[in-house]
Amino acid sequence: MAIKHATDANFTENINGALTLVDFWAPWCGPCRMFGPIFEATSEAITDVNFVKFEVNDENRNTPTRFGIRGIPCVLAFKNGELVEARSGLMDQDTLTDWIMELKGS
């Protein structure tokens, strides 16, 4: 499934529905650049989950503030638009996949 890109303006419409993972990132963040390909590969392997990227920048400050994002990369998991869990820091693909399977089971 293709990764969607969210902003403050369209964030809510991107998290409604099925299990959705949102990767908060920035291009200047080294760990974010390392995590990007992992997030993308996982999105291609697990097609029944929505994957969204949210670039933290001056134009998009409201959403990270609303969810208390203080460090990136940070991945928030939503079900039907409701935040269910958050994880900060770099994850490898196995860890991300295991977390998704836990979320799908709950």
N, C-alpha and C positions, 0 to 999 in steps of 0.2 A: 504494500500500500504506500502511496506517495506521502511524504512528510508534508504537513501543512505548515504555514508560517503565520503566526499570530502577532497582533499588535494590541495596544490598549483598546483601539477602536473595535476590533473583531474578536477579542478574547473569548467572551461568553459564548458566541456562536460556535467557536472551535472546540469547546469542552462539553457541550451538551451531547447526550446520547451514551454510546458504549464506553467501555473503559478507555480512557484517554491519558496518555503520558505527555507532559509538557516539559521540555528541556529549556531551562533558562540559561542563556549563555551570552558571551560577548566575543568578538573577533580578537581582542587583545588578550584574552585569557588562555594561557597555555593548556591547562587541563581541559578546558572547553574544546579546544581544537583537537585534542586527543580523543575526547569522548564523542565528538560529532560523527566520525565514521562508525563507531560502535553503535550509536543510536540509529544511524541509517541502516546498517546491516541487520539490526534486530527488527526494524520496521519491515524489511523485506522478508524476514523469516517468519514473523508473527503478523499475519495479515488481518486478524480479527480484532485488532487493537488500533486505536487512533494514535498517531504520533505527531506531535506538534512542537515546533521550535519557536522560542520567543527570545528575540535579541534584546538584551537589556542595554538601553541607550538613553540619551537625553529626551528623545521623543516618546519613549515608552517607559516611563517611570511609575505610573500609577499602579499597574498590575503587580509588579514586584513588591512595591510598598504594601499593597493590600494583603499580600500573602506573606509578608515578613521575610522576603528573600534578602539575606545578608551576605551570602557567599555563592559563587557559581563555580562549576556547574551545579545546578540544583534541579532535580526532577520532581514534579508534583504529579500525583496520580488522582484522577477524577473519575467518578462513576455518576452518570446522569447529572453532570454539572456540579456535583458535590465533591469537595476535597476529601480524600480518604487517607492519603499518606504522602509523606515527602521524604526524599533522600538527597543529601548533599554530598558533593565530592565525586571524584572519578570512579566509575564502575567499569569492570570488564564485561564482556558480552555474556558470560555464564552467570555472573551475579545479576545483571539486568534481566536476563531471561528467567532466572529462578524467582526474582521478585515479581515479575509479571505473572508467572504461574501461580504464585501465592495470592496475588490480587484477584486473579480470575476465579480462584477457588473460594474466595470469601464472599 
